[in-house]
Amino acid sequence: MSTLAYCFGNVAPFYNLALVAVVIYLFIRLFQKADKKMFIKPWKLVFSAVLIYVFEEIITVLDMSGTLDIPAVTFPLLETAIISIFIYGLLLQKEKVK
């Protein structure tokens, strides 16, 4: 069973990037369809968080392949930025709804 978990752990960044490509396509479609009356500022923030996630996954793939040597503090900092952007987007949406 540990071999299966090891295999999934090695390919996870690759299929995560494939799924994120679909999400980025959907975001681009949303931004193209948006008109001036739509409040999409929170969605733009979520999109920036997704782009940070893509950057993090690319760094992970490069680190796993041995191309780059990334310090251990890099990943928690990127995840903190992603969470902060999500929270800020939620607070913006909450203020808009009021």
C-alpha positions in Angstrom: 0.0 0.0 0.0 2.9 2.4 0.7 4.1 1.9 -2.9 0.7 3.1 -4.2 0.9 6.2 -1.9 4.4 6.9 -3.1 3.3 6.7 -6.8 0.4 9.0 -6.2 2.7 11.4 -4.3 5.1 11.5 -7.3 2.4 12.2 -10.0 0.2 14.5 -7.9 1.8 17.8 -9.0 1.5 16.8 -12.6 -2.3 16.0 -12.6 -2.8 19.0 -10.3 -1.3 21.2 -13.0 -3.6 19.6 -15.6 -6.7 20.3 -13.6 -5.6 23.8 -12.9 -5.2 24.4 -16.6 -9.0 23.7 -16.9 -9.7 26.2 -14.1 -7.6 28.9 -15.7 -9.5 28.4 -18.9 -12.8 28.8 -17.0 -11.5 32.0 -15.4 -10.5 33.4 -18.7 -14.0 32.7 -20.0 -15.5 34.4 -17.0 -13.4 37.5 -17.5 -14.3 37.6 -21.2 -18.1 37.4 -20.4 -18.0 39.9 -17.6 -19.7 43.2 -18.2 -19.3 46.5 -16.3 -22.2 45.7 -13.9 -20.7 42.5 -12.6 -18.6 42.7 -9.4 -15.7 40.4 -10.2 -13.0 41.8 -8.0 -13.1 38.8 -5.6 -12.9 36.5 -8.7 -9.8 38.4 -9.8 -8.3 37.8 -6.4 -9.1 34.1 -6.5 -7.5 34.0 -10.0 -4.3 35.5 -8.6 -4.3 32.9 -5.8 -4.7 30.2 -8.5 -1.7 31.6 -10.3 0.3 31.6 -7.1 -0.7 27.9 -6.8 0.5 27.2 -10.3 3.8 28.8 -9.5 4.0 26.7 -6.4 3.3 23.5 -8.3 5.9 24.3 -11.0 8.4 24.9 -8.2 7.4 21.5 -6.7 7.9 19.7 -10.0 11.3 21.4 -10.5 12.3 20.6 -6.9 11.3 16.9 -7.3 13.2 16.6 -10.6 16.3 18.0 -8.9 16.5 21.0 -11.2 16.1 23.5 -8.4 17.0 23.4 -4.7 14.1 25.3 -3.0 14.4 26.3 0.7 11.8 24.7 3.0 10.2 28.1 3.9 9.1 28.8 0.4 6.1 26.6 0.3 4.5 27.8 3.6 5.0 31.4 2.5 3.2 30.8 -0.8 0.4 29.0 0.9 0.0 31.8 3.4 -0.3 34.2 0.5 -2.9 32.1 -1.1 -5.0 31.8 2.1 -4.7 35.6 2.7 -5.9 36.4 -0.8 -8.9 34.0 -0.4 -9.8 35.7 3.0 -9.5 39.1 1.5 -11.7 38.1 -1.5 -14.3 36.7 0.9 -14.3 40.0 3.0 -14.7 42.0 -0.2 -17.7 39.9 -1.3 -19.2 40.2 2.2 -19.0 44.0 2.1 -20.5 44.1 -1.4 -23.5 41.9 -0.3 -24.2 44.2 2.7 
